């Protein structure tokens, strides 16, 4: 651009003033020379129209101006081109910052998307499929991965857009640009700095004069100021984009929380249902054990004489009514004192009570039952499936022990059916009764033998006298054969006949 360089002769100053020399143009369009070369001092540079000093050469190109104002007035037309060049550069800076805004927000949103929560539809579908058959569902590794994606859902992206390095860096860049724009348009140093960035060959003098030219034109300076105003919009746009990203972050966090809660609830609900079923089975088994223990002693006691069993108790012992009748009859015989006789003596045996408990193979008090013993193998499979889905961890509150799977289904309700040896009990009662009879007979025989021995001993002691008496008496009657023979004689004869 061309600058006015020659002033009227009457404006020329003293040529003896110090020389400054030529000043390079802002950029193209020819040389700009100022006179006096000492610089432009104010309006009192020297008497107007004073001739040049002796020996002075021709006035240097550029002429002379009596004051800075005259120079500015002469070159004020350059303010608009200067402003245009500056605003063009500011516009390029704006476009660069705007692109950086977009890139920054895009990067933040990409981080959020990379940590997106499962959709509600995805969550519902996965939970429904798992709940339908946890064991079958957990047999597919892909299903396990999908479920654990819900179970472990936790937002890991940026907590806020404003907290990212990209946002803070861009925010700083915008604030710096805005602050620099304010400085460049409101201070002389700022304008000179701005002009120097747009001059082909910046020098202190040219930059100062250009700043003065620009400052003297409110419209030109205003256009530069206006060029910086959209920078505030960039900051607003950055903050608005960050706010939108923050809303997305909150949505993803809520989605992850919801998905995790749904999956954890599914595990908890299914574990609770499994516990309820197993605990019900455990309660039934415990009741059966308690009932058995309560009835056991009564049943055993009622096997005794005079304590008849109920039909239910007979059935529990595995006997038919006919078998029980036969056993009861034999027990009555065995529990009744046996009376046996010898020649003239009798003896009774002592009835011994019969203990039929010895013929039971079932213990009277079954061992305490556990949840693992009453659970079915299928229930243990359900537990293992839930553990697989639950990151390999035992679900909270589970009543089954995964290490006790070998105990599944081992509980058997206690029963006397088949545990009572009827034949052995009947044989025992029969043998007992026979032994009692044998004992009674032996006692009777012993008493008879003892009595016979005592009797024989008594007869042997009186035998001689009786014989003599019999003979003597008999002699008396020999003289009188018609006499009646006394009984003693008859006895004597009988006794004699035994000798």
C-alpha positions in Angstrom: 0.0 0.0 0.0 1.2 3.5 -0.8 1.7 6.2 1.8 1.7 9.9 1.1 5.3 11.0 1.5 5.7 14.5 0.1 4.3 17.4 2.1 3.9 21.1 0.8 7.1 23.1 0.8 5.8 25.3 3.5 5.6 22.3 5.8 9.2 21.3 5.4 11.3 21.6 8.5 14.9 22.5 9.0 17.0 20.2 6.8 19.8 20.4 9.4 17.8 18.2 11.8 19.1 14.7 12.5 18.4 12.2 9.8 16.2 9.1 10.4 16.2 7.6 6.9 13.7 5.6 5.0 11.0 3.6 6.7 9.8 0.3 5.2 6.2 0.0 4.1 3.6 -2.1 5.8 3.8 -4.4 2.9 4.2 -3.7 -0.8 3.1 -0.6 -2.8 6.3 1.4 -2.7 8.6 3.1 -0.2 7.4 5.4 2.6 9.8 8.2 3.5 9.2 10.6 6.3 10.8 14.1 6.7 12.4 15.4 8.7 14.4 12.3 9.1 14.8 13.0 12.8 11.2 11.9 13.2 8.1 13.8 13.5 8.3 16.1 16.5 5.2 18.1 17.0 4.0 21.2 15.3 7.1 23.3 16.3 9.7 21.5 14.3 11.1 24.7 12.8 10.0 27.8 11.1 7.7 27.1 8.3 9.3 27.7 4.8 12.8 27.9 6.2 15.4 27.2 3.6 17.6 24.3 3.8 20.9 24.6 5.5 24.0 25.4 3.5 25.6 22.4 2.0 22.5 20.4 2.4 21.5 18.2 -0.5 18.1 17.8 -2.0 15.4 16.8 0.4 15.1 13.0 0.8 12.2 11.2 -0.7 9.2 11.5 1.5 9.1 15.2 1.9 8.6 16.9 5.2 5.7 17.2 7.6 5.4 19.9 10.2 3.8 17.5 12.7 2.7 13.9 13.3 -0.9 15.0 12.8 -0.1 16.3 9.4 1.5 12.9 8.5 -1.5 11.0 9.9 -3.9 13.3 8.1 -2.1 12.7 4.9 -2.0 8.9 5.4 -5.3 8.3 7.2 -6.6 6.4 4.1 -4.3 3.6 5.0 -6.2 2.9 8.3 -8.9 0.8 6.5 -6.5 -1.4 4.6 -4.5 -1.9 7.8 -7.6 -2.9 9.7 -8.6 -5.2 6.9 -5.3 -7.0 7.0 -5.5 -7.4 10.8 -9.2 -8.5 10.8 -8.4 -11.1 8.2 -5.7 -12.5 10.5 -8.0 -12.4 13.5 -10.6 -14.2 11.4 -8.1 -17.0 10.7 -7.4 -17.2 14.4 -11.1 -17.4 15.1 -11.5 -20.3 12.6 -8.6 -22.1 14.2 -10.1 -21.8 17.7 -13.5 -22.8 16.4 -12.1 -25.9 14.9 -10.3 -26.6 18.2 -13.6 -26.2 20.0 -15.2 -28.8 17.8 -12.3 -31.2 18.1 -12.2 -30.8 21.9 -15.9 -31.5 22.3 -15.8 -34.4 19.9 -12.9 -35.9 21.9 -14.9 -35.6 25.1 -18.0 -37.1 23.6 -16.0 -40.0 22.2 -14.7 -40.8 25.7 -18.3 -40.8 27.0 -19.5 -43.0 24.1 -16.7 -45.5 24.8 -18.1 -45.9 28.3 -21.7 -45.8 27.3 -24.1 -47.7 29.6 -26.2 -50.6 28.3 -29.5 -49.5 26.9 -32.7 -50.2 28.9 -33.9 -52.6 26.2 -30.6 -54.5 26.3 -30.8 -54.8 30.1 -34.4 -56.0 30.1 -33.8 -58.6 27.4 -30.7 -60.0 29.1 -32.3 -60.2 32.5 -35.4 -61.8 31.1 -33.4 -64.5 29.3 -31.3 -65.2 32.4 -34.2 -65.4 34.8 -36.0 -67.9 32.6 -33.4 -70.6 33.2 -30.2 -69.4 35.0 -28.5 -72.8 34.7 -29.0 -73.0 30.9 -28.2 -69.4 30.5 -24.9 -69.6 32.4 -23.7 -72.5 30.2 -23.1 -70.1 27.4 -19.9 -68.0 27.9 -21.4 -65.2 25.7 -24.4 -65.0 28.0 -22.2 -64.9 31.0 -20.2 -62.0 29.5 -23.4 -60.1 28.7 -24.8 -60.5 32.1 -21.6 -59.6 33.9 -21.5 -56.5 31.6 -24.7 -55.5 33.3 -23.7 -56.7 36.8 -20.4 -54.8 36.7 -21.7 -51.8 34.8 -19.9 -48.7 36.2 -19.2 -45.5 34.3 -15.5 -45.1 33.7 -15.5 -42.1 31.4 -14.8 -38.5 32.3 -16.7 -37.4 35.4 -17.4 -34.0 33.7 -16.4 -32.4 30.5 -15.0 -29.4 32.3 -12.6 -31.7 34.2 -10.9 -33.1 31.0 -7.5 -31.9 29.9 -8.9 -31.1 26.5 -11.6 -28.8 27.9 -9.3 -26.9 30.2 -6.6 -26.5 27.5 -9.1 -25.1 25.0 -10.8 -22.9 27.6 -7.4 -21.4 28.4 -6.7 -20.9 24.7 -10.0 -19.0 24.3 -9.5 -16.9 27.4 -6.0 -16.0 26.3 -7.3 -15.1 22.8 -10.1 -12.9 24.3 -7.7 -11.2 26.7 -5.1 -10.6 24.0 -7.8 -9.1 21.8 -8.9 -6.7 24.5 -5.2 -5.7 25.0 -4.6 -5.4 21.3 -7.5 -3.1 20.8 -7.5 -1.0 23.9 -3.8 -0.2 24.5 -1.1 1.3 22.3 1.3 -1.5 23.1 -1.3 -4.0 22.2 -2.1 -2.4 18.8 1.7 -2.2 18.0 2.0 -5.8 18.9 -0.9 -6.7 16.7 0.4 -4.6 13.8 3.9 -6.0 14.1 2.4 -9.5 13.6 0.9 -8.3 10.3 3.8 -6.2 8.8 6.1 -7.7 6.2 9.2 -6.2 7.8 8.2 -4.8 11.1 10.3 -2.0 12.7 9.6 0.0 15.8 9.0 3.3 13.8 6.7 1.8 11.2 4.7 -0.1 13.8 4.3 3.1 15.9 3.2 5.2 12.9 0.8 2.4 11.7 -0.6 2.2 15.2 -1.2 6.0 15.2 -2.9 5.8 11.8 -5.2 3.0 13.0 -6.0 4.7 16.3 -7.0 7.9 14.5 -9.8 6.0 12.6 -12.6 5.0 14.9 -14.2 2.9 12.2 -11.0 1.0 11.3 -10.2 0.4 15.0 -13.8 -0.6 15.6 -13.6 -3.2 12.9 -10.6 -4.7 14.6 -12.4 -4.7 18.0 -15.5 -6.3 16.4 -13.3 -9.0 14.9 -12.5 -10.2 18.4 -16.0 -10.2 19.7 -17.0 -13.6 18.3 -14.2 -15.1 20.4 -16.6 -14.7 23.4 -19.1 -16.8 21.4 -16.5 -19.5 21.1 -16.1 -19.6 24.8 -19.9 -19.8 25.2 -20.1 -22.6 22.6 -17.4 -24.5 24.4 -19.2 -24.2 27.7 -22.6 -25.1 26.1 -21.0 -28.2 24.5 -19.5 -29.2 27.8 -22.9 -28.8 29.5 -24.5 -31.1 27.0 -21.7 -33.6 27.5 -22.2 -33.4 31.2 -25.9 -34.3 30.7 -24.8 -37.3 28.6 -22.3 -38.3 31.3 -25.1 -38.2 33.9 -27.3 -40.3 31.7 -24.6 -42.9 31.2 -23.9 -43.0 34.9 -27.6 -43.5 35.7 -27.8 -46.2 33.0 -24.9 -48.1 34.4 -26.3 -47.8 37.9 -29.7 -49.1 36.7 -28.2 -52.0 34.8 -26.0 -53.0 37.7 -28.9 -52.8 40.1 -31.1 -54.9 37.8 -28.5 -57.6 37.4 -27.7 -57.7 41.1 -31.4 -57.9 41.9 -31.8 -60.8 39.6 -29.0 -62.7 41.4 -30.4 -61.7 44.8 -34.0 -62.7 43.9 -32.9 -66.1 42.4 -30.7 -66.8 45.4 -33.6 -65.9 47.7 -35.9 -68.3 45.8 -33.3 -71.1 46.0 -32.9 -70.5 49.7 -36.6 -70.6 50.3 -36.9 -73.9 48.5 -34.0 -75.5 50.3 -35.0 -74.1 53.7 -38.5 -75.5 53.2 -37.0 -78.9 52.5 -34.7 -78.5 55.6 -37.7 -77.6 57.8 -39.6 -80.7 56.6 -36.6 -82.9 57.2 -36.1 -81.5 60.7 -39.8 -82.0 61.5 -39.5 -85.6 60.3 -36.5 -86.1 62.6 -38.2 -84.6 65.5 -41.4 -86.6 65.0 -39.3 -89.8 64.7 -37.4 -89.1 67.9 -40.6 -88.3 69.8 -42.3 -91.5 68.6 -39.4 -93.8 68.8 -39.4 -94.5 72.6 -43.2 -94.9 72.6 -43.1 -97.5 69.9 -40.3 -99.4 71.6 -42.1 -99.3 74.9 -45.4 -100.4 73.3 -43.8 -103.6 72.1 -44.0 -104.8 75.6 -46.9 -106.9 77.0 -50.1 -105.0 77.6 -49.0 -102.0 75.6 -50.5 -102.7 72.2 -49.2 -100.9 69.2 -51.4 -98.8 67.0 -51.9 -99.9 63.4 -49.7 -97.0 62.3 -46.9 -98.1 64.7 -47.2 -101.7 63.5 -46.8 -100.4 59.9 -43.8 -98.3 60.9 -42.1 -101.4 62.2 -42.8 -103.1 58.9 -45.1 -105.8 60.3 -48.4 -107.0 59.2 -51.2 -107.1 61.7 -51.0 -111.0 61.7 -47.3 -110.9 62.4 -47.8 -108.5 65.3 -50.6 -110.7 66.7 -48.3 -113.7 66.6 -45.4 -111.8 68.2 -47.7 -110.4 70.9 -49.0 -113.9 71.7 -45.6 -115.3 72.1 -44.5 -112.3 74.1 -47.4 -112.8 76.5 -46.3 -116.4 76.9 -42.8 -115.4 77.5 -43.8 -112.8 80.0 -46.1 -115.1 81.9 -44.6 -117.2 84.8 -44.3 -120.9 83.7 -45.5 -123.5 86.3 -44.3 -127.1 85.9 -44.7 -130.1 88.3 -42.7 -133.1 89.3 -44.2 -136.2 91.2 -45.8 -134.4 94.0 -44.2 -130.9 93.6 -44.5 -127.9 91.2 -42.3 -124.9 90.5 -42.7 -121.6 88.6 -40.1 -119.7 86.5 -39.5 -115.9 86.8 -40.8 -114.0 83.7 -38.0 -111.9 82.2 -39.0 -108.8 80.3 -38.1 -108.9 76.6 -36.1 -106.1 75.0 -37.1 -105.8 71.4 -35.0 -102.7 70.8 -32.1 -105.0 70.1 -33.8 -106.0 66.9 -34.0 -102.4 65.5 -31.2 -101.3 63.2 -32.4 -97.6 63.2 -30.8 -95.3 65.8 -33.2 -93.7 68.2 -32.0 -90.1 67.5 -31.1 -89.3 63.9 -28.2 -86.9 63.3 -29.0 -83.3 62.7 -29.8 -82.6 59.1 -28.2 -79.8 57.0 -29.3 -77.8 54.0 -26.7 -79.4 51.9 -28.1 -82.9 52.6 -31.7 -82.0 51.7 -30.8 -80.0 48.6 -31.2 -81.7 45.2 -28.4 -81.9 42.7 -30.4 -79.6 40.5 -30.5 -77.0 43.2 -26.7 -77.2 43.5 -26.5 -76.7 39.8 -28.5 -73.5 40.1 -26.2 -72.3 42.8 -23.2 -72.9 40.6 -24.8 -71.0 37.7 -25.5 -68.0 40.0 -21.9 -68.1 41.1 -20.7 -68.2 37.6 -22.8 -65.1 36.7 -21.8 -63.4 39.9 -18.2 -63.1 38.9 -17.4 -66.5 40.5 -18.5 -65.2 43.9 -21.0 -67.0 46.2 -24.2 -64.9 46.2 -24.8 -63.1 49.4 -26.9 -65.1 51.9 -26.7 -68.4 50.0 -27.5 -71.3 52.4 -25.8 -73.9 50.3 -22.1 -74.6 50.4 -20.6 -75.1 46.9 -17.9 -77.3 48.4 -20.5 -79.7 49.8 -22.1 -80.6 46.5 -21.3 -84.3 47.1 -23.9 -84.2 50.0 -26.7 -83.3 47.7 -29.7 -85.6 48.2 -28.1 -87.7 50.9 -30.7 -87.1 53.6 -33.1 -89.9 54.1 -36.1 -89.5 56.4 -35.7 -91.8 59.5 -38.1 -94.7 59.5 -38.6 -97.9 61.4 -40.1 -99.6 58.4 -37.8 -102.5 57.5 -35.5 -101.7 60.4 -37.2 -104.1 62.8 -36.2 -107.8 62.6 -39.6 -109.4 63.2 -38.4 -113.0 62.8 -35.6 -112.5 65.2 -37.9 -110.9 67.8 -40.4 -113.8 67.4 -37.7 -116.4 67.8 -36.4 -114.6 70.8 -39.8 -114.5 72.5 -40.3 -118.2 71.7 -36.9 -119.2 72.9 -37.4 -117.1 76.1 -40.7 -118.8 76.8 -39.2 -122.3 76.2 -36.3 -121.5 78.4 -38.7 -120.3 81.1 -40.6 -123.6 80.9 -37.4 -125.6 81.0 -36.2 -123.6 84.0 -39.6 -124.2 85.8 -39.4 -128.0 85.0 -35.9 -128.2 86.2 -36.9 -126.6 89.5 -39.8 -128.9 89.9 -37.7 -131.9 89.1 -35.1 -130.8 91.6 -37.7 -130.4 94.3 -39.1 -133.8 93.6 -35.6 -135.4 93.7 -34.9 -133.6 96.9 -38.2 -134.8 98.5 -37.6 -138.4 97.3 -34.2 -138.4 98.8 -35.4 -137.2 102.1 -38.3 -139.7 102.1 -36.0 -142.6 101.3 -33.6 -141.6 104.0 -36.5 -141.6 106.5 -37.8 -145.0 105.4 -34.3 -146.5 105.8 -34.0 -145.4 109.3 -37.2 -147.2 110.6 -36.9 -150.3 108.4 -35.4 -152.7 111.0 -37.8 -152.1 113.8 -40.7 -152.3 111.5 -39.6 -155.6 110.1 -39.1 -157.1 113.5 -42.4 -155.8 114.6 -44.0 -157.2 111.5 -42.4 -160.6 112.0 -43.3 -160.7 115.6 -46.8 -159.6 115.0 -47.0 -161.9 112.1 -45.8 -164.8 114.3 -48.7 -164.1 116.6 -51.0 -164.5 113.8 -49.4 -167.7 112.6 -51.0 -169.4 115.6 -54.3 -168.1 114.6 -54.6 -168.1 110.8 -58.1 -166.9 110.9 -57.2 -163.7 112.5 -57.4 -160.4 110.4 -54.0 -159.3 109.3 -53.3 -155.7 110.4 -52.2 -153.1 108.0 -48.8 -153.0 109.5 -48.3 -156.6 108.5 -49.5 -155.9 105.0 -47.2 -153.0 104.9 -44.4 -155.1 106.1 -45.1 -157.6 103.5 -45.0 -155.0 100.8 -41.8 -153.6 102.3 -40.4 -157.1 102.5 -41.2 -157.7 98.9 -39.1 -154.7 98.0 -36.1 -156.1 99.7 
